[in-house]
């Protein structure tokens, strides 16, 4: 079914497809092929008209009573016809369905990620899922294709798919929000300009999450510059705990583990306790001081200190750029895998003695890092979606000096986006261009 949103002041028409699991709509779809109703849009969009149609022809509009406006639109295709979720929860011991929103859902990262989410690889083989996909006016036709592919994949756990360009619709009641969509940095664009352009996107999405998402929603910010975008988002969502916001630094952690494994001549499952400190930029700090290989400190296994301090860090930082030169495209697949890893680290207990990296809010951190920024730090989880910071960390002068450098960069970025966080007039004086090569 299509939902066409007509805006009197605009020259375009927005179409929203919703795939729903409600059996009650089946008879309506079979026996009432032409139907139009009106319902108000959230917040500032109440002036728009929304039409729900089931064929290419539209009859005269019929007003719907206020009490009907919260009902979902008619379901679509296979998602209409096959099951009673409540009954299957009893017979198959399935959990209650969760709502997962993904922005930038027509992009390459999402093209890898969505099928992992729908298959049960992320949240488990007994967890039904609703995918709510946010795109743009330009990408909407591609979103329709994504929805068709999800439908054709026959995922038994995928119970609902909604596609829209309205974040207030997509974020309604979501328990997880994976914010991937962002403008890439183009030729000649300064980092400050990218901070402002993408910051506006994440400020708007923060407001939408604050208005309609679950109060305990977990938010994973992937769009770059992800640390500061996460800060902007959480500042615009004051009713959601700041601790629930994450900036993705897991791909950096995975790359660091790979480089240590290659140097030590072991498989990467032998590498543990890997931390990425700070910003997702060239100031990031892959921590070899606290990392371990086969249970031993890295510096006891890899005795080449110069390699660790220079080449190791550079390899981690430049990996994305090297991949682009080799393959002609960005690391979308491995980014999607790292998003899966980041979520699974929060929904499964952390192995005893190990930890993982995530960009999180620094208020009250035990390390002496400045408050009120989003900074990648070592975390561990009980598997309940929450986390706590790791206390058993050692520092030396080299590690601490690097941490202070990436901290200074994030504090400078924070000043650049003060107009988007409600903290006054922006003053942008970045210490240098530290964008990772894979973000260009």
LONU-94110 format. One line per field, with one value per residue (C-alpha): residue in one letter; x, y, z. Coordinates in Angstrom, 3 decimals, always signed. Each point is the difference from the previous one (the first is absolute). Layout:
BEGIN
residuo = c(A_...)
X = c(X_...)
Y = c(Y_...)
Z = c(Z_...)
! end
This chain:
BEGIN
residuo = c(X_X_X_X_X_X_X_X_X_X_X_X_X_X_X_X_X_X_X_X_X_X_X_X_X_X_X_X_X_X_X_X_X_X_X_X_X_X_X_X_X_X_X_X_X_X_X_X_X_X_X_X_X_X_X_X_X_X_X_X_X_X_X_X_X_X_X_X_X_X_X_X_X_X_X_X_X_X_X_X_X_X_X_X_X_X_X_X_X_X_X_X_X_X_X_X_X_X_X_X_X_X_X_X_X_X_X_X_X_X_X_X_X_X_X_X_X_X_X_X_X_X_X_X_X_X_X_X_X_X_X_X_X_X_X_X_X_X_X_X_X_X_X_X_X_X_X_X_X_X_X_X_X_X_X_X_X_X_X_X_X_X_X_X_X_X_X_X_X_X_X_X_X_X_X_X_X_X_X_X_X_X_X_X_X_X_X_X_X_X_X_X_X_X_X_X_X_X_X_X_X_X_X_X_X_X_X_X_X_X_X_X_X_X_X_X_X_X_X_X_X_X_X_X_X_X_X_X_X_X_X_X_X_X_X_X_X_X_X_X_X_X_X_X_X_X_X_X_X_X_X_X_X_X_X_X_X_X_X_X_X_X_X_X_X_X_X_X_X_X_X_X_X_X_X_X_X_X_X_X_X_X_X_X_X_X_X_X_X_X_X_X_X_X_X_X_X_X_X_X_X_X_X_X_X_X_X_X_X_X_X_X_X_X_X_X_X_X_X_X_X_X_X_X_X_X_X_X_X_X_X_X_X_X_X_X_X_X_X_X_X_X_X_X_X_X_X_X_X_X_X_X_X_X_X_X_X_X_X_X_X_X_X_X_X_X_X_X_X_X_X_X_X_X_X_X_X_X_X_X_X_X_X_X_X_X_X_X_X_X_X_X_X_X_X_X_X_X_X_X_X_X_X_X_X_X_X_X_X_X_X_X_X_X_X_X_X_X_X_X_X_X_X_X_X_X_X_X_X_X_X_X_X_X_X_X_X_X_X_X)
X = c(+0.000_+1.134_-0.481_+0.259_+0.710_-1.092_+1.487_-1.824_+3.137_+2.218_+0.256_+0.716_-1.987_+1.382_-0.901_+0.360_-0.306_-0.817_+0.235_-1.991_-0.723_-3.642_-2.274_-3.053_+0.855_-0.055_-3.735_+0.094_+2.684_-1.862_-3.465_+0.514_+2.456_-0.548_+0.149_+1.241_+0.364_+1.478_+2.132_+2.095_+3.762_+2.156_+1.173_+0.509_-1.317_-3.628_-0.805_+0.695_-2.502_+0.729_-1.854_-0.025_-0.794_-0.131_-0.066_+1.036_-3.440_-1.133_-3.622_-1.342_+1.656_-1.832_+0.907_+1.092_-0.969_+2.703_+0.023_+0.985_+3.085_+2.363_-0.818_+2.652_-0.616_-1.027_+2.672_+1.872_+0.677_+1.431_+0.087_-3.836_-0.861_+1.854_-0.004_-1.352_+3.017_-1.506_-0.826_+3.462_+1.569_-1.544_+0.622_+3.508_+1.150_+0.726_+0.706_-2.067_+0.663_+2.511_-0.013_+3.271_+0.398_+2.732_+0.750_+1.806_-1.779_+0.520_+3.789_+2.727_+0.623_-3.689_-0.102_+2.273_-1.408_-3.753_+0.181_+2.124_-2.599_-2.907_+1.676_+0.386_+3.779_-0.018_-2.723_-0.311_-2.002_-3.055_-0.372_-2.681_+0.888_-1.670_+2.255_-0.822_+2.031_+0.703_+1.038_-0.095_-2.262_+2.731_+0.582_-3.622_-0.279_+3.110_-1.630_-2.913_+2.494_+1.582_-3.434_-0.696_+3.284_-0.741_-3.403_+1.479_+2.576_-2.694_+1.455_-2.330_+1.042_-0.677_-3.550_-0.301_+1.712_-0.800_+1.717_-0.326_+1.784_-1.620_+2.169_-2.998_-1.711_+3.074_+1.127_-3.406_+0.478_+3.403_+2.272_+3.079_+0.912_+2.942_+0.815_+2.056_-1.171_+2.248_+1.492_+3.488_+2.791_+0.379_+2.981_+1.034_-2.316_+1.503_-0.537_-1.795_-2.470_-0.689_-0.546_-2.642_-1.807_-0.169_-0.522_-3.293_-1.108_+0.791_-1.540_-3.274_+0.194_+0.733_-3.165_-2.031_+1.398_-0.731_-3.611_-1.046_+2.616_+0.002_+1.359_+2.745_+0.912_+3.627_+1.464_+2.995_+1.410_+1.976_-0.201_+3.180_+1.427_-1.711_+1.257_-1.201_-3.133_-0.834_+0.536_-2.320_-2.616_-0.021_-0.091_-3.173_-1.564_-0.015_-2.682_+2.203_+2.949_+3.256_+1.561_-2.184_+1.848_+2.987_+2.378_+1.294_+3.725_-0.279_+1.373_+3.148_+0.239_-0.431_+2.684_+2.369_-0.535_+0.695_+3.308_+1.187_-0.890_+1.869_+3.108_-0.070_-0.725_-3.181_-3.666_-1.896_-2.155_+3.138_-0.069_-2.073_-0.367_+0.400_-0.998_-0.387_+0.218_-1.527_-1.241_-0.743_+2.692_+3.746_+0.445_-1.563_+2.183_+0.225_+1.116_+2.700_+1.002_-3.127_-0.699_+0.871_+1.020_-0.849_-0.392_+3.403_+0.614_+0.627_+3.386_+1.164_-0.934_+0.887_+3.258_+0.374_-0.970_+0.646_-2.416_-2.652_+0.327_+0.228_-0.887_-2.752_-1.975_+0.472_-1.180_-3.187_-0.710_+0.704_-1.589_-3.185_+1.914_+2.159_-3.129_-1.563_+3.126_+0.015_-3.703_-1.377_-2.658_-0.303_+0.007_-3.784_-0.042_+2.506_-1.746_-3.260_+1.761_+1.393_-3.515_-1.122_+2.958_-0.778_-3.648_+0.821_+2.514_-2.913_-2.555_+2.334_+2.138_+3.612_+2.401_+1.656_+3.077_-0.611_-1.567_-0.998_+0.233_-2.847_-0.286_-2.046_-0.856_+2.857_-1.914_+1.371_+2.655_+2.769_+2.921_+0.140_-1.222_-1.912_-3.727_-2.768_+1.482_-0.445_+3.278_+0.885_+0.876_+0.165_-3.417_-1.495_-3.600_-2.205_-1.911_-2.987_+0.732_+1.760_+3.733_+2.472_+3.493_+2.995_+2.036_+3.092_+1.866_+3.653_+1.471_+3.514_+1.207_-0.205_-3.610_-1.173_+1.566_-1.799_-3.288_+0.318_+0.530_-3.190_-1.840_+1.087_-1.345_-3.401_-0.193_+0.732_-2.687_-2.453_+0.588_-0.647_-3.510_-1.029_-2.880_-1.353_+0.334_-1.643_+3.275_+0.269_+1.803_+2.288_+3.709_+1.934_+3.758_+0.906_+3.634_+0.314_-1.565_-0.298_-2.668_+0.679_+0.728_-3.026_-2.365_+0.783)
Y = c(+0.000_+3.545_+2.958_+3.186_+3.155_+3.132_+3.311_+3.049_+2.147_-2.521_-1.281_-3.566_-2.924_-2.267_-3.686_-2.236_-3.770_-1.851_-3.758_-1.107_-3.244_+0.697_-2.821_+2.145_+1.929_-2.982_-0.002_+3.752_-0.426_-2.809_+1.537_+3.752_+0.889_+3.742_+1.885_+3.415_+1.378_+3.053_+0.028_+2.746_-0.098_+0.406_+3.346_+2.757_-1.984_+0.109_+2.290_-2.739_-2.413_-3.719_-2.323_-3.783_-1.709_-3.581_+0.464_+2.441_+1.597_+2.163_+0.559_+3.001_+0.416_-1.147_+1.502_-2.358_+0.530_+1.123_-3.330_-1.756_+2.111_-2.195_-3.130_-1.236_+0.132_-3.086_-2.675_-1.041_-3.344_-2.923_+1.949_-0.050_-3.574_-2.628_+0.150_+0.972_+1.299_-0.426_-3.646_-0.621_+1.597_-2.869_-2.856_+1.011_+1.619_+3.203_+3.198_+3.153_+1.778_+2.865_+3.122_+0.937_+3.217_+0.449_+3.331_+0.131_-3.269_+0.122_+0.342_-2.588_-0.563_-0.649_-2.292_-2.348_+0.702_-0.378_-3.638_-0.841_+1.657_-1.784_-3.419_-0.093_+0.292_+3.107_-0.403_-3.781_-2.789_+0.439_+3.779_+1.307_+3.383_+2.979_+2.034_+3.682_+1.506_+3.702_+1.422_+3.244_+1.258_-0.839_-3.531_-1.006_-2.147_-1.877_-0.534_-1.676_-2.364_-0.733_-0.865_-2.306_-1.834_-0.427_-1.384_-2.439_-1.259_-1.798_+0.834_-1.612_+2.471_+3.100_+0.985_+3.564_+2.394_+3.715_+2.421_+3.766_+3.331_+1.197_-0.672_+0.494_-2.922_-2.216_+0.570_-0.664_-2.387_-1.249_-1.789_+0.288_+2.829_-0.552_+3.380_-0.697_+2.648_+3.061_+2.153_-1.148_+2.527_+1.242_+1.568_+3.310_-0.328_+1.022_-2.197_+2.899_+0.126_-3.700_+0.356_+2.657_-1.771_-3.396_+1.543_+1.461_-3.491_-1.489_+2.893_-0.600_-3.743_+0.551_+2.094_-2.707_-2.731_+2.134_+0.441_-3.512_-2.708_-2.377_+1.775_-2.648_-0.006_-0.871_+2.278_-0.963_+2.914_-1.082_+3.076_+2.054_+1.857_-2.550_+1.067_+3.572_-1.032_-2.256_+2.915_+2.199_-2.731_-0.632_+3.720_+0.256_-2.968_+1.038_-2.522_-2.942_-0.925_+1.336_-3.348_-1.623_+1.712_-1.625_+1.105_-2.909_-0.632_-3.778_-0.163_+1.754_-2.587_-2.865_+1.427_+0.372_-3.617_-1.109_+1.906_-1.348_-3.544_+0.369_+1.324_-2.713_-2.800_-1.132_-0.133_+3.086_-1.839_-0.071_+3.810_+1.410_+3.096_+2.311_+3.620_+2.849_+3.245_+3.281_+1.215_-1.899_+1.967_-0.071_+0.987_-3.275_-2.045_-3.778_-1.140_-2.684_+0.572_-1.668_-2.394_-3.690_-2.777_-3.490_+1.389_+1.730_+3.759_+1.009_+1.507_-3.396_-1.643_+2.807_+1.505_+2.452_+3.181_+2.239_-2.040_+0.189_+3.762_+0.971_-2.533_-1.795_+3.176_+1.217_-3.312_+0.135_+3.607_-0.396_-3.404_+1.466_+2.161_-2.926_-2.073_+2.720_+0.155_-3.784_-0.537_+3.359_+0.071_+0.581_-2.646_-0.376_-3.732_+0.093_+3.057_-1.963_-2.887_+2.398_+1.345_-3.585_-0.539_+3.224_-0.953_-3.577_+1.284_+1.773_-2.834_-2.858_-0.088_+1.067_-2.930_+0.082_+2.211_+1.433_+3.239_+1.829_+3.556_+2.439_+3.755_+0.945_+3.050_+0.912_+1.392_-1.642_-2.090_-1.405_+0.944_+3.790_+0.642_+3.261_-0.194_+0.679_-1.473_-3.362_-1.869_-3.590_-1.924_-3.620_-1.398_-3.243_-1.171_-2.461_-0.575_+2.162_+2.742_+2.123_+0.286_+1.153_+1.387_-2.192_+1.018_-2.207_+2.145_+1.002_+3.135_+1.070_+3.371_-0.996_-1.233_+2.942_+2.609_-1.544_-0.087_+3.701_+0.829_-1.724_+1.525_+3.489_-0.689_-1.075_+3.075_+2.163_-1.805_+0.580_+3.758_-0.249_-1.332_+2.071_+1.435_-3.549_-1.104_+3.017_+1.316_+3.360_+1.294_-2.363_+0.812_-2.278_-0.227_-3.597_-0.997_-1.548_-2.249_-3.398_-1.631_-3.678_-0.831_-2.288_+2.880_+2.128)
Z = c(+0.000_-0.606_+2.304_-2.037_+1.985_-1.834_+1.087_-1.384_+0.161_-1.719_-3.548_+0.919_+1.344_+2.695_-0.026_+3.004_-0.143_+3.189_+0.319_+3.018_+1.799_+0.894_-1.165_+0.541_-3.140_-2.346_-0.657_-0.575_-2.618_-1.776_-0.040_+0.065_-2.725_-0.035_+3.234_+1.077_+3.489_+1.636_+3.111_+1.671_-0.176_+3.131_+1.402_-2.532_-2.958_+1.064_-2.921_-2.535_-1.477_+0.033_-2.351_+0.234_-3.307_-1.205_-3.776_-2.664_+0.099_+2.898_+0.997_+1.892_+3.407_+3.108_+3.375_+2.762_+3.605_+2.429_+1.808_-3.236_-0.680_+2.015_-1.998_-2.373_-3.720_-1.901_-0.132_-3.085_-1.660_+1.912_+3.265_-0.012_-0.567_+1.917_+3.763_+3.380_+1.905_+3.459_-0.694_-1.379_+3.078_+1.956_-2.442_-1.075_+3.244_-1.863_+1.855_-0.279_-3.307_+0.122_-2.154_-1.689_-1.989_-2.607_-1.672_-3.307_-0.692_-3.773_+0.329_-0.419_+3.725_+0.576_-3.025_+1.955_+3.456_-0.506_-1.035_+3.033_+2.220_-1.687_+0.100_+3.788_-0.124_+2.191_+2.619_-0.055_-1.704_+2.258_-0.306_-2.420_-1.405_-1.668_-2.278_-0.368_-2.814_-0.404_-3.339_-1.913_-2.776_-2.505_+1.318_+0.466_-3.119_+1.102_+3.407_-1.761_-1.619_+3.393_+1.393_-2.940_+0.543_+3.689_-0.909_-2.545_+2.519_+2.037_+3.408_+2.568_+2.717_-2.104_+0.943_-1.209_-2.374_-0.171_-2.368_+0.257_-0.276_+3.244_+3.096_+2.295_-1.706_-0.199_+3.605_+1.541_+2.970_-1.227_+2.462_-2.230_-2.378_-2.341_-1.506_-3.100_-2.447_-0.305_-2.705_-1.035_-0.160_-3.542_-1.790_+1.525_+2.992_+3.314_+3.043_+1.690_-2.892_+0.282_+3.748_-0.636_-2.860_+1.656_+3.414_-1.211_-1.080_+3.391_+1.915_-1.845_+0.578_+3.692_+0.284_-1.727_+2.255_+3.030_-1.107_-1.027_+0.732_+2.948_+3.082_+0.204_-3.692_-0.782_-2.673_-2.144_-2.033_-3.056_-2.257_+0.258_+1.814_+2.223_+3.453_-0.306_-1.889_+2.950_+2.382_-2.081_-0.119_+3.759_+0.779_-2.066_+1.798_+3.674_+0.951_-1.028_+2.265_-1.459_+0.837_-2.675_-2.868_-1.708_-2.754_-2.058_+0.506_-0.232_-3.544_+1.274_+2.780_-2.465_-2.278_+2.945_+1.019_-3.557_-0.170_+3.355_-1.039_-3.285_+1.743_+2.688_-2.473_+1.746_-0.926_+1.114_+2.530_+2.158_+0.301_+2.872_+2.193_-2.978_+0.590_-2.444_+1.959_-1.094_-3.349_-3.194_-1.821_-0.531_+3.657_+1.154_+2.353_-0.536_+3.469_-0.170_+3.641_+1.434_-2.878_+0.259_-2.376_+1.182_+3.519_+0.070_-0.225_-3.600_+0.845_+1.284_-3.313_-2.423_+1.245_-2.888_+1.848_-2.997_-2.115_+2.714_+0.488_-3.664_-2.662_+1.943_+0.648_-3.561_-1.456_+2.061_-0.955_-3.728_-0.544_-1.481_-2.449_-1.161_-0.554_-2.155_-2.180_-0.406_-0.610_-1.066_+2.688_+3.724_+2.710_+0.184_+0.720_+2.845_+1.442_+0.030_+1.747_+2.601_+0.676_+0.584_+2.336_+1.882_+0.562_+0.971_+2.551_+1.691_-0.201_+1.022_+3.166_-0.462_+0.520_+3.408_+0.002_-3.493_-1.229_-3.173_-1.354_-0.487_-0.257_+3.067_+2.086_+2.333_+3.004_+3.161_-1.787_+2.252_-2.267_+0.354_-3.545_-0.428_+0.724_-2.529_-3.170_-1.737_+0.293_-0.886_+3.165_+1.239_+0.952_+1.236_+0.113_+1.843_-3.236_+0.908_-2.548_+2.600_+0.745_+2.594_-0.413_+0.822_+3.050_-0.312_-2.524_+0.103_-1.587_-0.885_-1.224_-3.673_+0.239_+2.101_-2.280_-2.982_+1.910_+0.858_-3.679_-1.127_+2.970_-1.126_-3.476_+1.315_+2.240_-3.051_-2.013_+2.841_-0.281_-3.755_+0.574_+3.023_-2.060_-0.437_+3.619_+1.616_+1.412_-1.743_-3.064_-1.898_+0.009_-2.317_+0.377_-0.817_+0.566_-3.472_-2.614_+1.684_-2.157_-0.603_-3.670_-0.265_+0.804_-3.044)
! end
